[in-house]
Every structure is written in C-alpha cells, then in structure tokens.
Amino acid sequence: MIWLGIDTANSPLSVAIVKDDVLLIEESSMMKVNHSLRAMPAVEEACRKASIMPYEIDAIAVSEGPGSYTGVRIGVTIAKTLAWTLDKPLYGVSSLKSLAMNGQFFYGLICPLIDARRSNVYSAVYRATSGDLAAVMEDQHCALEELLEKLKKLAEPVLFVGEDVKLHESVIRENLGDQVLFASFAMNVPRASSAIALAQLAEQAEKVHTFTPQYKRITEAEANLVKKESAHE
C-alpha cells in the first residue's frame, strides 16, 4: 500500500511517501516558504524521486491543524483535491499529535507547541503508549500561562517539541523549572511520515467533501460577533 503524507500546518513543509511500511522519501523544510507556491510542486517532486505515479497512491494523510490558518488550509485543500481526483481515501490527523510523535520514546509528558501570537499557543499534551500517543490534554488554543499552570499541577517531566518553543523558552523555564525538557532542533521538524503513521491507526477515512481543517480557534469575525451578542444580553 502506498501512502502520501502532507504537512503544511505551520511554516515548515513536509511531504512523504510510504510504501508497504517502508519510507521511500521524506522531504521537510523549516524555511519560511510560501506553501501556496511550494506545496504542490513538493508533492510532485516526491512522487518523481520515488518513481511513483499519482494514480498508484492508495491513501492520503494530511495534517488538519491546528496551526497557521493559511498553511492548514493549503495542505487540506491539496489533499482533498488529490483524494477527489484520484478517488483515494483521505485521512486527517492532528498537526500537534503528528509533531508530538517526534518525542514518542520520551518517558513522561510530551507537549507539542505552535505559537498563536499575543502570548497564546496551540498545544496539547500526550503520553506515549504502545504504538500511539494518548491525549492527556486535547488540542487547544489557549494562553501560554494557562497551559503552564496545568502542566505544573501534573507534576511530571514535560518534553516540549516544536520550532516555536524557542519563542517562549524563558517563560516556560521560569514556570516549570526542572520539570521541563526541550527537544533538540532535529526533533522540532514536523514530519509527514508521522502523519501517515497516525493515519494508519484511524478507524475510517474522512468524507472528502465535508472534511474541513481543525483550526481550534474562532475567526476574528466570529469573536466580534460573540462580543456583540454578549453586550446585548
């Protein structure tokens, strides 16, 4: 079985092809590139290098968010278009859980983190289990201080994973002290092969037409509407 994996949920771009549980190719870049220009060519290049024709792909895995609004939307749009035109099953996986897979052999809590600006983050907390990750805290958009307070109460070692962790490292250290560990730069790169590995554990594929990104955050327009309705109550 041949899988195509796509992860454009944040600044990094990752594309992978796995055949019969063998990774044929994976190309990841931490460069802040324009996904609208680079994502589809990256998929085409991966297929060419792996000598795989698009029609040979059996299933597609995509990082569904949370993360960059534009990045998530581009990856999901490409995956849906390919799944529809090739008539292949589509599987969406959490971008945070996929990132957390980089720390799956850590004995303790694994906390993937993506910056959401204004001292907010997209994050979750997982614990490694046999072949998977169990959610201790579900994917969420929250204030960094709120996340750190919850982690402090758990009183367990925490491994932070993700390129954006360095933006908040001093605050994290200040709040968690010896409880915290930071992944190396090599472990902070999102991997499309991890998205594939998680998709293989899914019970069923997505409905392509109705599949939507999981932003975990309401839009500014929705937030303003909520404020307006609250003001009139």
C-alpha positions as CSV (number, residue, x, y, z in Angstrom):
1,M,0.0,0.0,0.0
2,I,1.3,3.4,-0.9
3,W,0.7,6.5,1.3
4,L,1.2,10.1,0.6
5,G,1.6,12.4,3.6
6,I,1.4,16.2,3.6
7,D,2.1,18.6,6.4
8,T,1.8,22.4,5.9
9,A,0.2,23.3,9.2
10,N,2.8,25.9,10.1
11,S,5.9,27.4,8.5
12,P,7.6,24.1,7.9
13,L,6.7,22.0,4.8
14,S,6.9,18.2,4.8
15,V,6.0,15.6,2.2
16,A,6.5,11.8,2.5
17,I,5.7,8.7,0.6
18,V,5.5,5.3,2.4
19,K,5.1,2.0,0.6
20,D,4.3,-1.2,2.5
21,D,5.5,0.4,5.7
22,V,8.8,1.5,4.1
23,L,9.6,5.2,3.9
24,L,10.6,5.8,0.3
25,I,11.1,9.5,0.6
26,E,10.5,12.4,3.0
27,E,11.5,15.9,2.4
28,S,11.0,18.5,5.1
29,S,12.0,22.2,5.1
30,M,12.0,24.6,8.0
31,M,12.4,27.5,5.6
32,K,9.5,30.1,5.7
33,V,8.3,29.4,2.2
34,N,5.1,30.2,0.5
35,H,3.1,27.0,0.8
36,S,0.7,28.1,-2.0
37,L,3.7,28.0,-4.4
38,R,5.8,25.2,-2.9
39,A,3.4,22.5,-1.5
40,M,2.1,21.0,-4.8
41,P,5.5,21.1,-6.5
42,A,6.9,19.4,-3.5
43,V,4.3,16.6,-3.8
44,E,5.1,16.2,-7.5
45,E,8.9,16.1,-6.8
46,A,8.5,13.5,-4.1
47,C,6.5,11.2,-6.4
48,R,9.1,11.7,-9.2
49,K,12.0,10.9,-6.9
50,A,10.2,7.8,-5.5
51,S,9.2,6.7,-9.0
52,I,5.6,6.7,-8.0
53,M,2.8,7.8,-10.4
54,P,-0.1,9.7,-8.7
55,Y,-2.6,7.0,-9.6
56,E,-0.5,4.5,-7.7
57,I,-1.2,6.3,-4.4
58,D,-3.6,4.3,-2.3
59,A,-4.3,6.7,0.5
60,I,-3.5,10.3,1.6
61,A,-2.8,11.6,5.1
62,V,-2.8,15.3,5.8
63,S,-2.1,17.5,8.9
64,E,-5.5,19.0,9.5
65,G,-4.4,21.6,12.1
66,P,-4.3,23.5,14.3
67,G,-1.6,25.9,13.2
68,S,-1.3,28.6,10.6
69,Y,-4.7,29.4,9.1
70,T,-3.3,29.7,5.6
71,G,-0.9,26.8,5.9
72,V,-3.5,24.4,7.2
73,R,-6.0,25.5,4.5
74,I,-3.5,25.0,1.7
75,G,-2.5,21.5,2.9
76,V,-6.1,20.3,3.4
77,T,-7.1,21.8,0.0
78,I,-4.3,20.0,-1.8
79,A,-5.1,16.7,0.0
80,K,-8.8,17.0,-0.7
81,T,-8.2,17.8,-4.4
82,L,-5.9,14.8,-4.8
83,A,-8.2,12.5,-2.9
84,W,-11.2,13.5,-5.1
85,T,-9.5,13.5,-8.5
86,L,-7.6,10.2,-7.8
87,D,-10.6,8.7,-5.9
88,K,-8.5,7.7,-2.9
89,P,-9.3,7.7,0.8
90,L,-8.3,10.8,2.8
91,Y,-7.2,10.8,6.5
92,G,-6.8,13.9,8.6
93,V,-4.6,13.9,11.6
94,S,-3.8,16.5,14.3
95,S,-0.8,18.6,13.5
96,L,0.0,18.7,17.2
97,K,-0.2,14.9,17.6
98,S,2.0,14.4,14.5
99,L,4.6,16.8,15.9
100,A,4.4,15.0,19.3
101,M,5.4,11.7,17.5
102,N,8.9,13.1,17.5
103,G,9.1,12.5,21.2
104,Q,7.2,9.2,21.3
105,F,10.0,7.5,23.2
106,F,10.2,10.0,26.0
107,Y,9.2,8.7,29.4
108,G,6.8,11.4,30.6
109,L,4.5,14.0,29.1
110,I,5.0,15.3,25.5
111,C,3.9,18.8,24.8
112,P,3.9,20.0,21.1
113,L,3.6,23.7,20.8
114,I,2.8,26.1,17.9
115,D,2.8,29.9,18.5
116,A,-0.5,31.6,18.1
117,R,0.7,35.2,18.9
118,R,-0.2,37.5,21.7
119,S,1.1,35.0,24.3
120,N,-1.3,32.4,23.0
121,V,-0.4,28.9,21.7
122,Y,-1.8,25.9,20.0
123,S,-0.9,22.9,22.2
124,A,-1.8,19.6,23.6
125,V,-0.3,17.1,26.0
126,Y,0.3,13.4,25.2
127,R,1.7,10.4,26.9
128,A,3.4,7.6,24.8
129,T,1.6,4.3,24.7
130,S,2.4,1.2,22.7
131,G,2.5,2.4,19.1
132,D,0.4,5.5,19.7
133,L,0.0,8.6,21.9
134,A,-2.7,9.0,24.5
135,A,-4.1,12.5,25.0
136,V,-3.7,13.9,28.5
137,M,-4.9,17.3,27.2
138,E,-6.7,17.6,23.9
139,D,-5.7,20.0,21.1
140,Q,-6.5,23.6,22.1
141,H,-5.9,27.3,21.6
142,C,-5.0,28.9,24.9
143,A,-2.9,31.4,26.8
144,L,0.6,30.1,27.4
145,E,0.3,30.8,31.1
146,E,-2.8,28.8,31.3
147,L,-1.1,25.8,29.7
148,L,1.9,26.1,32.0
149,E,-0.2,26.2,35.1
150,K,-2.0,23.0,34.1
151,L,1.4,21.3,33.4
152,K,2.7,22.4,36.8
153,K,-0.2,20.8,38.5
154,L,0.5,17.5,36.7
155,A,4.0,17.5,38.4
156,E,5.6,15.2,35.8
157,P,8.6,15.7,33.4
158,V,7.5,17.5,30.2
159,L,9.2,17.4,26.9
160,F,8.4,20.5,24.7
161,V,8.5,19.8,21.0
162,G,8.3,22.3,18.1
163,E,10.2,25.1,16.3
164,D,8.1,27.7,18.1
165,V,9.1,26.5,21.6
166,K,12.2,28.7,21.5
167,L,10.0,31.8,21.3
168,H,8.7,31.0,24.8
169,E,11.6,29.1,26.3
170,S,12.4,31.6,29.0
171,V,8.8,31.8,30.2
172,I,8.5,28.0,30.2
173,R,11.7,27.6,32.2
174,E,10.6,30.3,34.7
175,N,7.3,28.5,35.3
176,L,8.3,24.8,35.2
177,G,11.9,24.8,36.3
178,D,13.4,21.3,36.5
179,Q,10.1,19.8,35.3
180,V,10.8,20.8,31.7
181,L,13.0,19.4,28.9
182,F,13.3,20.8,25.4
183,A,13.6,18.7,22.3
184,S,16.7,19.1,20.1
185,F,16.4,21.0,16.8
186,A,16.3,17.7,15.0
187,M,13.1,16.7,16.8
188,N,11.3,20.0,16.2
189,V,10.7,19.4,12.5
190,P,7.2,18.2,11.6
191,R,7.3,15.0,9.6
192,A,4.7,14.0,7.1
193,S,5.7,10.3,7.7
194,S,4.3,10.8,11.3
195,A,1.0,12.0,9.8
196,I,1.0,8.7,7.8
197,A,1.8,6.6,10.8
198,L,-1.1,8.2,12.7
199,A,-3.5,7.9,9.8
200,Q,-2.8,4.2,9.6
201,L,-4.3,3.9,13.1
202,A,-7.5,5.6,12.1
203,E,-10.7,3.5,12.1
204,Q,-12.1,5.2,9.0
205,A,-11.4,7.7,6.3
206,E,-12.8,11.2,6.1
207,K,-15.7,12.2,3.9
208,V,-13.8,14.2,1.3
209,H,-16.4,16.8,0.5
210,T,-17.2,17.6,4.1
211,F,-13.7,17.4,5.5
212,T,-12.6,20.7,7.0
213,P,-9.5,22.0,8.8
214,Q,-9.4,21.9,12.6
215,Y,-8.3,25.4,13.4
216,K,-9.2,25.2,17.2
217,R,-9.8,28.9,17.1
218,I,-12.7,31.1,16.1
219,T,-12.1,33.7,13.5
220,E,-11.9,37.4,14.3
221,A,-15.3,38.0,12.8
222,E,-16.8,35.2,15.0
223,A,-15.1,36.6,18.0
224,N,-16.5,40.1,17.3
225,L,-20.0,38.6,16.9
226,V,-19.7,36.8,20.2
227,K,-18.7,40.1,21.9
228,K,-21.6,41.9,20.2
229,E,-24.1,39.3,21.3
230,S,-22.7,39.3,24.9
231,A,-23.1,43.1,25.0
232,H,-26.8,42.8,24.2
233,E,-27.6,40.2,26.9
